[in-house]
Amino acid sequence: MSNRRSLIVLSSLAIAITFSLGACKKPAEGAASAAKPDAAADATKSADKPAQTIAGLPTDKDQVSYMIGMNMGKQLEQAKDEIDLDVMMKGLRASMNGEKPLMDEKQAAAVGEAFGQRMQLKMMQKAMTDAKKNGEEGEKFLADNGKKPDVKTTASGLQYQVVSEGTGPKPKPTDVVKVKYKGTLLSGKEFDSTEAHGGEPAMMPVNKVIPGWSEGVQLMTVGSKYKFWIPAKLAYGEQGTPGGPIPPNATLAFDVELVSIEKGKAAPSAPAADGGHGK
């Protein structure tokens, strides 16, 4: 892990400031010369006033300072147990005021390296703990769910329930299907859906989605509505979607409506790259 990557505090501040400055657009070419002579003075006057009224933050400087603090806090949330805010502010003030820091660049790099390694180890340990817990919860849920009379379990371990049966054909692995869907964790938390992408049905290549979803949709006739419960081994496995919404070893639930089979049509990438049914 590089020193630059390890110094999370500095990178977080940079991200916060970059985020806030991203809204500032460079004036169009020629706009400055076309402006009236008193426009700059008017702009300076208005810049002294806050853009909006926010309780507890009366000035523009207050609002900017708080916004940067909010963004830093979000970036540092995972490391909050490792940080003393009072000491962090000492370092921040020293750097911003040009004061002599309590550690030199070499010492800072060594501290950052050790910190990065410590955080990496903690995240690995948490992932292992979560994977074990999620795996056990998924197994128990599927064992109980599979006993319900209207739930069927395939040889692979996929479970499904027929909500309503259509009358059309069934898709093949080489087909592209048009579907409406909603994906949730066992907790009921939604992680992806066609509604979240504008509400229109999604085009999906049957052989380019997670195995459980691919197997399940091939059981459906056009016009059907099914519910799937997909064990982790047929979904995103022990890794989940790092940085995304699918935890490690998570069992997933999907409500799926097969709208049509779009033979011979190219499909765009699955809209679930952030953790839905796509590979």
PyMOL commands that set and color helices and strands:
alter all, ss='L'
color gray80, all
select helices_A, chain A and resi 3-6+8-21+31-34+39-47+60-75+77-82+85-97+105-145+195-197+206-208+211-217+232-234
alter helices_A, ss='H'
color red, helices_A
select strands_A, chain A and resi 152-153+159-164+176-185+190-193+202-205+225-230+252-261
alter strands_A, ss='S'
color yellow, strands_A
deselect
rebuild
show_as cartoon
